[in-house]
Amino acid sequence: MQCGPVLASSSRVRMCSIMAKYVREIMNPELFAVEPDAPRDAALDYLLALGITACPVIDEAGGFKGMVTLADLMSEGGGNRAADRISNPIITIAANATIDEAARKLADLHAHRIVAIDDKGRAAGMVSAVDLVAALVGLPVNHPEGFPRIDAVAGLSWSPDLTLEADQGEQVPPEPGVLVLIYGRAGSEEVPVWIEHNANLRARIDDMLNLPQDAQAQLALILERDRRHLRFRVAVVSDPGARQAAAEALSADAARRRRLG
């Protein structure tokens, strides 16, 4: 098992990269679902508002009953409950299953999406065919904008993952916040390799793309070694103290995961 450095502001931690990729790493844990008795019109409005094409039907105990799609809800006839509109077979995959297993299952069943199930049989997240393709070729897996990406460690709302390229940097707001560089490639678990907080996220990305990092040798090494497999995410945080605390919390979590790995 290969290990690489993870840096956060002035502190350094190291984290191991496990040569595997799992459904739980790419699934959207912000799972939107409707109850079986949800009115058909309400379920349709929810899907349209969120910009998604389907959602699971889940009972109060977290049991997965099936998928209901826009086509199901918009079709003529049928009942007035979400459960009455289910036309798709129940397709699930263990959250700890590999990406390859999930892709094979979707391909075998000619399905577009699959619900990830935890070790207690409860719905834990959603994975689409597009998510699986992105993971298999080593690209960032992002989810609809209606689902904020909030981490449990620092409680920050993150941008989608972006490749470390000039045109992607233009999408970053010129605001203060926290920046995380991630190394990821097909067949490997994503590894945060640099964590920092700064006063202008866009300017910092521009610096990384265009200026030598003479004052930070480890960052220079990261950028020079294999930039094509680097991506980044940012979170806007105005308060300086909150920025520093978030970066430290993320670094401490990376160190904890390294010890467990």
Buried (B, 14 or more C-beta within 10 A) or exposed (E): EEEBBBBBBEEEBEBBBEEEBBBBBBBBBBBBBBBBEBEBEEBBEBBEEBEBBBBBBBBEEBEBBBBBBBEBBEEEEBEEBBBBBBEBEEBBBBBBBBBBBBBBBBEEEEBBBBBBBBEEEBBBBBBBBEBBBBBBEBBBBBBEEEBEBEBEEBEBEBBBBBBBBEEBBEEBEEBBBBBBBBBBBEBBBBBBBBBBBBEBBBEBBBBBBEEEBEEBEBBBEBBEEEBEBBBBBBBBBEEEEBBBBBBBBBBBBBBEBBEEE
